[in-house]
Amino acid sequence: MSASHGDVVVIGAGLIGLAIAFELAERGASVRVYDRGEPARAASWAGAGMLAPYSESIGNAVLLELCAGSLREYPVFVERVRDASGIDPRLHLDGVLHAWFDEDRREEFVAPDAAAGVAAEVLDRAGVIALEPWLGAHVAGGVFVRGEGHVDNRRLGRALVTACKARGVTISQTSTIHIECDARRVRGVGTDLGFVAAASAINACGAWAAQLSGVPSACIPPVTPVKGQMLALAAPADFVRHATWLSGAYLVPREDGRLLVGATVEAAGFDERVTAGGLQRLLEAALTSAPALGSFAVTESWAGLRPGTPDGLPFLGPTAIDGLLLATGHYRNGILLAPITARLIADAVESGGAGELLQPFLLERANAEEAAARRISHA
Ligand SMILES: Cc1cc2nc3c(=O)[nH]c(=O)nc-3n(C[C@H](O)[C@H](O)[C@H](O)COP(=O)(O)OP(=O)(O)OC[C@H]3O[C@@H](n4cnc5c(N)ncnc54)[C@H](O)[C@@H]3O)c2cc1C
């Protein structure tokens, strides 16, 4: 990247902001990341790390293509981060099982595109049990999606922080941050540590992206928090071999012996408490499907805030203010979407515009919908 593009400031050190900073720094840009808290925490730490666009049954074709594209980019992305950091994020693309418990109620399933390197195989009860014996009590059948999987998102976060630093990115904690722009373009950011000039500023503030100070109203993304609670069980090694969707919950095995059980989906504002009701719902769903899990110790519980958007699509790319870009609203798929988001946003910073792939994800769509709603209410 040529020096004339100037410095880049990324606000928000979740997986999205860090992946963008890493990508830009590898391309030669000078990048500063600011967060008001610890990097790689928030939703990026709280998530389950599932990389499963097909098992997630993403209905929107454009979003599904974006997610499938990011899944294809994951192995190389992880390799680059591992090379730069020396930390292995533990990527497993060994398949995701989608189990069902009533033969008459086979879940709707979006058939994977073989070209995406993902293939789905319908299994009968015996086939599922051969794969995951602990499902023996009630399972009726399932679909095994080869090529999907999971990553240890907490390790990926730590790896990205180290990788960013190794590539010259500065990551600073600041209790206040304020975007400064004139009528046309971004000038920089004001922080506790003073004013920092920047040619580009990227709002990667996750569920808090609508609250970033100093952003002109036309550039505020309508992002709202969607709470998710999870818990971890201590399971014997290889008890659960693959990430598995049950009825009302999913399980993700970690190499450190934790078995993650997720996740609730709640409209609860910015409340990040773990509640008795949330844990009850998760445990009930998991144990109804698989009573064999009932004897394991509960070792951890936590909650996080997904960045939700009105239409379920993220906001990615340039805004009406030159140099001010968005990378937020990834809702349930921000860990999966980190590699492709980083690449597309770095392209947009370099070119100063939005390529074809970014068009469906620009903020303009929300502003157009809002204007149409205003016209209808005044009619
Ligand atoms: C329970 C749960 C399970 C999930 N499971 C999965 C999954 O299996 N697969 C998947 O792909 N995704 C999953 N997700 C979604 C995924 O975690 C998110 O989409 C993703 O982490 C969003 O990343 P982010 O970097 O945009 O936001 P975050 O990780 O939330 O980071 C945003 C950062 O911005 C900072 N910030 C905010 N405002 C400011 C400000 N004004 N100034 C400075 N800093 C600011 C915050 O401190 C934070 O560090 C899950 C989420 C949850 C909660």
The ligand as a Tripos MOL2 file, in Angstrom:
@<TRIPOS>MOLECULE
LIG
   53    58     1     0     0
SMALL
NO_CHARGES

@<TRIPOS>ATOM
      1 C1        -22.8300  -16.4480   22.5800 C.3       1 LIG1
      2 C2        -22.3220  -16.1370   21.2080 C.ar      1 LIG1
      3 C3        -22.0230  -17.1730   20.3270 C.ar      1 LIG1
      4 C4        -21.5220  -16.8820   19.0570 C.ar      1 LIG1
      5 N1        -21.1370  -17.9120   18.2550 N.ar      1 LIG1
      6 C5        -20.5790  -17.6490   17.0410 C.ar      1 LIG1
      7 C6        -20.1290  -18.7100   16.2160 C.ar      1 LIG1
      8 O1        -20.2040  -19.8800   16.5870 O.2       1 LIG1
      9 N2        -19.5820  -18.3940   15.0030 N.ar      1 LIG1
     10 C7        -19.4780  -17.1030   14.5580 C.ar      1 LIG1
     11 O2        -18.9890  -16.8870   13.4520 O.2       1 LIG1
     12 N3        -19.8950  -16.0780   15.3350 N.ar      1 LIG1
     13 C8        -20.4500  -16.3220   16.5500 C.ar      1 LIG1
     14 N4        -20.9060  -15.2990   17.3460 N.ar      1 LIG1
     15 C9        -20.8860  -13.9450   16.7960 C.3       1 LIG1
     16 C10       -19.5170  -13.3350   16.8610 C.3       1 LIG1
     17 O3        -18.9560  -13.5660   18.1380 O.3       1 LIG1
     18 C11       -19.6090  -11.8320   16.5730 C.3       1 LIG1
     19 O4        -20.3110  -11.5970   15.3610 O.3       1 LIG1
     20 C12       -18.2050  -11.2570   16.4170 C.3       1 LIG1
     21 O5        -17.3950  -11.6070   17.5220 O.3       1 LIG1
     22 C13       -18.2520   -9.7420   16.2940 C.3       1 LIG1
     23 O6        -16.9340   -9.2950   16.3230 O.3       1 LIG1
     24 P1        -16.6270   -7.7580   16.4530 P.3       1 LIG1
     25 O7        -15.1600   -7.6150   16.4180 O.co2     1 LIG1
     26 O8        -17.4520   -7.0010   15.4510 O.co2     1 LIG1
     27 O9        -17.2440   -7.3380   17.8740 O.3       1 LIG1
     28 P2        -16.6850   -7.5360   19.3530 P.3       1 LIG1
     29 O10       -15.9250   -8.7790   19.4990 O.co2     1 LIG1
     30 O11       -17.8560   -7.3210   20.2600 O.co2     1 LIG1
     31 O12       -15.6520   -6.3500   19.5200 O.3       1 LIG1
     32 C14       -16.0640   -4.9980   19.4810 C.3       1 LIG1
     33 C15       -14.9950   -4.2060   20.2110 C.3       1 LIG1
     34 O13       -15.2660   -2.8180   20.0590 O.3       1 LIG1
     35 C16       -14.9670   -2.1690   21.2950 C.3       1 LIG1
     36 N5        -15.7060   -0.9150   21.3340 N.ar      1 LIG1
     37 C17       -17.0310   -0.7390   21.2620 C.ar      1 LIG1
     38 N6        -17.3330    0.5770   21.2950 N.ar      1 LIG1
     39 C18       -16.1550    1.2390   21.3930 C.ar      1 LIG1
     40 C19       -15.8090    2.6210   21.4630 C.ar      1 LIG1
     41 N7        -16.7390    3.5810   21.4180 N.pl3     1 LIG1
     42 N8        -14.5260    2.9410   21.5770 N.ar      1 LIG1
     43 C20       -13.5450    1.9860   21.6070 C.ar      1 LIG1
     44 N9        -13.8220    0.6600   21.5330 N.ar      1 LIG1
     45 C21       -15.1130    0.2910   21.4110 C.ar      1 LIG1
     46 C22       -15.3980   -3.1680   22.3490 C.3       1 LIG1
     47 O14       -14.7570   -2.9100   23.5800 O.3       1 LIG1
     48 C23       -14.9680   -4.4920   21.7140 C.3       1 LIG1
     49 O15       -13.6590   -4.8490   22.0970 O.3       1 LIG1
     50 C24       -21.3610  -15.5410   18.6450 C.ar      1 LIG1
     51 C25       -21.6500  -14.5090   19.5270 C.ar      1 LIG1
     52 C26       -22.1140  -14.7930   20.8060 C.ar      1 LIG1
     53 C27       -22.3860  -13.6650   21.7520 C.3       1 LIG1
@<TRIPOS>BOND
     1     1     2 1
     2     2     3 ar
     3     2    52 ar
     4     3     4 ar
     5     4     5 ar
     6     4    50 ar
     7     5     6 ar
     8     6     7 ar
     9     6    13 1
    10     7     8 2
    11     7     9 ar
    12     9    10 ar
    13    10    11 2
    14    10    12 ar
    15    12    13 ar
    16    13    14 ar
    17    14    15 1
    18    14    50 ar
    19    15    16 1
    20    16    17 1
    21    16    18 1
    22    18    19 1
    23    18    20 1
    24    20    21 1
    25    20    22 1
    26    22    23 1
    27    23    24 1
    28    24    25 2
    29    24    26 1
    30    24    27 1
    31    27    28 1
    32    28    29 2
    33    28    30 1
    34    28    31 1
    35    31    32 1
    36    32    33 1
    37    33    34 1
    38    33    48 1
    39    34    35 1
    40    35    36 1
    41    35    46 1
    42    36    37 ar
    43    36    45 ar
    44    37    38 ar
    45    38    39 ar
    46    39    40 ar
    47    39    45 ar
    48    40    41 1
    49    40    42 ar
    50    42    43 ar
    51    43    44 ar
    52    44    45 ar
    53    46    47 1
    54    46    48 1
    55    48    49 1
    56    50    51 ar
    57    51    52 ar
    58    52    53 1
@<TRIPOS>SUBSTRUCTURE
     1 LIG1         1 GROUP 0 **** ****
